[in-house]
Amino acid sequence: MAFQPSKRRNRPDEELEVNLTPIMNLMVVLIPLLLTSVQFIKLGIIELNLPPSIAGMGEPVIMDKEPALPRLDLSISITRNGFTISSAMAILRNEAGVSVPKKRDDSYDYEMLNQQLMLIKTGVENRFADAKKVIIMAEPEIDYQTLVSTMDAARNPFAMDTVRFEDIQRVWYPNEELFSEVSISAGVVY
């Protein structure tokens, strides 16, 4: 049996509206609170250049025009004994390149590597087509942190320093770039 309203009732039925004001006030307070409490994730990105892939059988290979300046092809080899900086051009001290041995405590000498790279960069600036490029090669047992620290040493000077290369003297500042285009190679060839 359904309930029937009284026939004596003379008030008309009222249309009820939902009051959204309290819900909107809650959202106005809740959304900024949630956004400020969210932990934002920072990703560290290391820019590097991977070796180019070889063109497929049916694809045409487009050759670049030869650059007007010669190529430096500077490379840093990381071995268990330290660093070796070498180049295709004979601009370094000897044919074998520049050697940066480990410190006495058997840690890598990144400061000395950075100083040697500043010296090389001073001598090659504006003389080679690839004066911003460096190739880093590492032995298989070299850990990732050593590779990353070597990239950091190759990109920017660690501190302000005055470098003399033959008749060129240059002051390097920490915000300047040494070799900004870093490539990773397969490994050290003996």
Backbone torsions as a table, in degrees:
resi	resn	phi	psi	omega
1	MET	NA	122.7	-176.4
2	ALA	-86.8	147.7	178.5
3	PHE	-78.8	131.2	178.0
4	GLN	-110.3	134.3	177.5
5	PRO	-66.5	154.6	-177.9
6	SER	-66.3	142.7	-179.7
7	LYS	-79.4	-11.9	178.3
8	ARG	-82.5	-10.4	-177.2
9	ARG	-69.0	128.7	-177.1
10	ASN	-114.4	2.4	177.4
11	ARG	-85.4	136.6	176.7
12	PRO	-75.7	153.7	177.6
13	ASP	-67.1	136.3	-179.9
14	GLU	-93.9	141.7	174.0
15	GLU	-80.5	124.9	179.6
16	LEU	-93.7	130.6	175.0
17	GLU	-104.4	142.4	178.1
18	VAL	-77.8	128.4	179.5
19	ASN	-86.3	105.4	-177.3
20	LEU	-90.2	-3.8	-177.5
21	THR	-59.4	-46.1	179.2
22	PRO	-64.7	-35.1	179.2
23	ILE	-69.8	-40.1	177.9
24	MET	-65.3	-40.2	177.0
25	ASN	-62.0	-39.7	178.1
26	LEU	-62.9	-43.3	179.8
27	MET	-66.6	-37.4	179.4
28	VAL	-62.6	-34.3	179.0
29	VAL	-85.2	-40.0	-172.6
30	LEU	-72.5	-40.2	-176.9
31	ILE	-64.3	-49.8	176.8
32	PRO	-62.7	-34.9	178.5
33	LEU	-63.3	-43.5	179.0
34	LEU	-67.9	-39.3	180.0
35	LEU	-66.4	-36.3	179.0
36	THR	-75.5	-23.2	-179.4
37	SER	-90.3	-6.2	179.3
38	VAL	-73.7	136.5	176.9
39	GLN	-87.6	117.1	179.5
40	PHE	-83.0	137.0	-176.5
41	ILE	-95.0	129.2	175.8
42	LYS	-104.9	128.6	178.8
43	LEU	-105.4	131.2	174.9
44	GLY	-88.8	124.5	-176.9
45	ILE	-118.9	130.3	175.8
46	ILE	-108.6	119.8	178.6
47	GLU	-82.4	128.7	175.2
48	LEU	-150.0	161.0	-178.6
49	ASN	-106.2	125.6	176.5
50	LEU	-87.4	154.5	178.3
51	PRO	-60.0	145.5	-179.2
52	PRO	-68.2	147.7	178.1
53	SER	-81.2	155.2	-179.7
54	ILE	-81.3	137.6	-178.8
55	ALA	-65.4	148.2	179.1
56	GLY	-69.4	175.2	-175.1
57	MET	-62.3	-41.2	-174.9
58	GLY	-91.7	-4.1	-175.7
59	GLU	-89.4	137.6	176.7
60	PRO	-74.4	143.1	177.5
61	VAL	-98.4	122.6	-179.1
62	ILE	-96.7	120.2	-179.9
63	MET	-92.7	134.8	175.6
64	ASP	-74.8	153.9	174.9
65	LYS	-67.7	149.6	178.7
66	GLU	-64.0	133.3	178.0
67	PRO	-68.8	152.2	-179.2
68	ALA	-68.4	-31.1	-179.8
69	LEU	-95.8	151.8	177.0
70	PRO	-69.5	164.8	-178.7
71	ARG	-97.8	138.7	-179.3
72	LEU	-84.1	-43.5	-177.3
73	ASP	50.7	56.0	-180.0
74	LEU	-76.4	135.6	179.0
75	SER	-138.4	147.7	176.1
76	ILE	-116.9	122.0	177.5
77	SER	-102.8	127.6	178.0
78	ILE	-103.3	118.6	178.5
79	THR	-122.6	176.7	178.9
80	ARG	-69.9	-13.0	-180.0
81	ASN	-97.4	-11.5	-178.9
82	GLY	141.5	-149.1	-178.1
83	PHE	-112.4	150.2	169.9
84	THR	-131.2	122.7	178.8
85	ILE	-101.6	125.2	-178.7
86	SER	-137.5	165.7	-177.6
87	SER	-148.3	154.1	175.4
88	ALA	-70.4	-29.9	177.5
89	MET	-90.1	149.0	-177.6
90	ALA	-86.1	56.6	-179.5
91	ILE	-95.7	-11.9	-178.8
92	LEU	-85.5	176.8	-172.0
93	ARG	-61.4	-37.7	-180.0
94	ASN	-145.7	177.0	-175.9
95	GLU	-63.7	-33.6	-177.5
96	ALA	-76.7	-13.6	-179.3
97	GLY	100.2	-166.4	-179.9
98	VAL	-104.2	130.0	-179.6
99	SER	-104.4	133.3	175.3
100	VAL	-119.4	98.4	-177.3
101	PRO	-73.2	167.3	176.9
102	LYS	-69.1	162.1	176.1
103	LYS	-74.3	173.5	179.9
104	ARG	-64.9	-28.3	178.6
105	ASP	-85.1	15.0	176.8
106	ASP	66.3	24.6	173.9
107	SER	-104.2	157.5	-179.2
108	TYR	-73.2	142.3	-177.4
109	ASP	-96.1	83.8	-177.6
110	TYR	-70.4	-31.5	179.6
111	GLU	-65.1	-44.2	178.7
112	MET	-66.4	-39.2	175.9
113	LEU	-60.6	-44.5	179.9
114	ASN	-62.2	-41.6	179.0
115	GLN	-65.8	-41.1	178.6
116	GLN	-64.4	-39.3	179.1
117	LEU	-68.3	-35.3	174.8
118	MET	-63.7	-40.6	178.5
119	LEU	-63.3	-44.8	179.1
120	ILE	-65.2	-44.6	-178.9
121	LYS	-62.4	-36.5	177.4
122	THR	-61.7	-38.9	-178.8
123	GLY	-77.7	-26.9	-174.1
124	VAL	-102.7	-5.9	-176.5
125	GLU	-56.7	129.2	177.9
126	ASN	63.9	13.9	178.5
127	ARG	-110.9	-14.8	-176.6
128	PHE	-130.4	149.6	-177.8
129	ALA	-68.5	-31.3	-177.3
130	ASP	-113.1	45.8	-177.1
131	ALA	-72.2	-6.9	176.9
132	LYS	-102.3	-3.8	-173.2
133	LYS	-101.9	144.0	173.2
134	VAL	-143.5	143.1	178.2
135	ILE	-110.1	127.9	179.1
136	ILE	-107.9	125.2	178.0
137	MET	-117.6	143.4	-179.2
138	ALA	-138.9	147.8	173.3
139	GLU	-67.3	155.8	-176.9
140	PRO	-59.3	-29.6	-176.6
141	GLU	-86.9	1.1	178.3
142	ILE	-73.6	131.5	-176.7
143	ASP	-79.1	164.7	-174.1
144	TYR	-64.0	-40.6	-178.1
145	GLN	-62.7	-36.6	176.8
146	THR	-63.6	-41.3	178.2
147	LEU	-63.0	-44.8	-179.7
148	VAL	-66.2	-42.2	179.1
149	SER	-65.3	-33.4	175.6
150	THR	-67.0	-40.2	176.2
151	MET	-61.5	-42.1	178.7
152	ASP	-62.7	-39.9	179.4
153	ALA	-67.4	-28.8	-178.6
154	ALA	-83.6	-21.8	-174.8
155	ARG	-83.3	-48.5	-173.4
156	ASN	-137.1	151.0	172.8
157	PRO	-64.9	144.7	179.0
158	PHE	-75.8	-35.1	-178.4
159	ALA	-148.3	167.3	177.7
160	MET	-66.9	133.7	-176.1
161	ASP	-152.6	145.0	174.7
162	THR	-101.8	126.4	-175.1
163	VAL	-121.4	137.6	176.7
164	ARG	-118.4	124.3	176.0
165	PHE	-124.3	109.5	-175.2
166	GLU	53.0	-112.0	-178.5
167	ASP	-101.3	8.8	-178.4
168	ILE	-104.0	128.8	174.1
169	GLN	-118.9	133.0	-176.7
170	ARG	-141.4	142.0	175.0
171	VAL	-100.5	126.7	179.1
172	TRP	-105.4	137.2	177.9
173	TYR	-113.3	152.5	-176.4
174	PRO	-60.0	-24.4	-178.3
175	ASN	-88.2	-3.2	177.7
176	GLU	-80.3	161.3	179.5
177	GLU	-105.4	140.0	174.6
178	LEU	-93.4	-81.8	179.7
179	PHE	-121.3	92.8	-172.0
180	SER	-80.4	-22.1	-178.3
181	GLU	-99.4	94.6	-176.1
182	VAL	-96.5	131.5	175.5
183	SER	-119.0	149.2	178.6
184	ILE	-106.7	133.5	178.7
185	SER	-108.7	169.3	-173.2
186	ALA	-64.5	-41.0	-178.4
187	GLY	169.2	178.7	-177.6
188	VAL	-84.8	130.4	178.0
189	VAL	-100.1	131.3	-179.5
190	TYR	-92.3	NA	NA
